[in-house]
């Protein structure tokens, strides 16, 4: 089992999502605790930070695309959720936040 953690800004972003999207992210979070690499969970893999790889899940609600990004720290069995939010500006926020780590 993996421990699932959230970046402090990601916690704030999750609370601001529409209720339907919050429920969808809760389902994804529960799966992440068991297998963060589960088939069909991540729609893309982001690389470019050395050995770090971030995984991104996407969903749609009322015609708006939303994203959720996480990183798996394999030897320690920790999943860190870095960001939630609408597709608009998501990758820029994610890059700033993940690079500051």
C-alpha positions in Angstrom: 0.0 0.0 0.0 1.1 3.5 -0.8 0.7 6.5 1.5 -1.1 9.3 -0.4 0.0 12.9 0.4 -1.1 16.2 -1.1 0.9 19.4 -1.6 -0.6 22.2 0.5 -1.6 24.1 -2.6 -3.2 21.0 -4.1 -5.4 20.7 -1.0 -6.8 24.2 -1.5 -7.3 23.5 -5.2 -9.3 20.3 -4.5 -11.7 22.2 -2.2 -12.4 24.7 -5.0 -13.3 22.1 -7.6 -17.0 21.4 -8.5 -18.5 18.7 -6.3 -18.7 16.1 -9.2 -15.0 16.6 -9.9 -14.1 16.3 -6.2 -16.0 13.0 -6.1 -14.1 11.8 -9.2 -10.7 12.8 -7.6 -11.6 10.9 -4.4 -12.1 7.7 -6.4 -8.7 8.3 -8.1 -7.1 9.0 -4.7 -8.4 5.7 -3.3 -7.0 3.8 -6.3 -3.6 5.6 -5.9 -3.2 4.1 -2.4 -3.3 0.6 -3.8 -1.7 1.0 -7.2 -0.6 4.4 -8.5 0.3 2.8 -11.9 -3.2 1.2 -12.4 -4.1 0.6 -16.0 -6.2 3.5 -17.4 -5.6 5.8 -14.5 -2.9 8.1 -15.9 -3.6 9.7 -19.3 0.0 11.0 -19.7 3.5 10.8 -18.2 5.4 14.1 -17.7 9.2 13.9 -17.7 11.9 16.5 -17.7 12.9 16.7 -14.0 15.8 14.3 -14.0 14.6 10.9 -12.8 11.2 12.2 -11.6 8.1 11.3 -13.5 4.7 12.9 -12.9 1.5 11.2 -13.9 -1.6 13.1 -14.9 -5.2 12.0 -14.8 -7.9 13.8 -16.7 -11.7 14.1 -16.4 -14.5 16.3 -17.8 -17.3 17.9 -16.1 -19.9 20.1 -17.8 -17.7 20.4 -20.8 -14.6 21.6 -18.8 -11.5 19.4 -18.8 -9.9 18.9 -15.3 -6.5 17.4 -14.4 -4.8 15.9 -11.4 -1.1 15.2 -11.2 0.9 13.0 -8.9 4.4 11.6 -8.4 5.3 8.2 -7.0 8.3 7.9 -4.7 8.9 4.2 -5.2 11.4 3.1 -2.5 9.3 4.9 0.2 5.9 3.9 -1.1 4.6 7.5 -1.1 2.3 9.2 -3.7 2.4 13.0 -3.7 -0.4 14.8 -5.4 1.0 18.0 -6.8 -2.0 19.7 -8.4 -5.7 19.7 -9.3 -7.6 22.0 -11.6 -9.0 22.9 -14.9 -6.8 22.3 -18.0 -6.4 26.0 -18.5 -3.1 27.0 -16.9 -2.7 23.6 -15.2 0.7 22.6 -16.6 2.3 26.0 -15.8 1.1 25.8 -12.2 2.3 22.2 -12.0 5.7 23.0 -13.4 6.3 25.9 -11.0 5.2 23.9 -8.0 7.0 20.6 -8.8 10.3 22.4 -9.6 10.3 24.1 -6.2 10.4 20.8 -4.4 
